[in-house]
Amino acid sequence: MNNNLITLLESIIENIKNDKYTSTHLNYLSSFLCKFSFFTKENQNPPSNRDLINFLSLGWYVYNNLETTN
């Protein structure tokens, strides 16, 4: 299993170096890597519940304003 995964990741790296992916593919890979990085890092200072509420509220506010202007 690990050898197959390593081979796949090496292939992905080579394809990125050779510009074989579209911007859509690169966005998907970037999104996946951000999520993977978030879940694998040990969070030394987890956000408080208040910080999470503020973050989600800001996201909701921006989304609603962008939705109404477009």
HELIX and SHEET records of a PDB file:
HELIX    1   1 ASN A    2  LYS A   17  1                                  16    
HELIX    2   2 SER A   23  THR A   40  1                                  18    
HELIX    3   3 ASN A   49  THR A   69  1                                  21    
END                                                                             
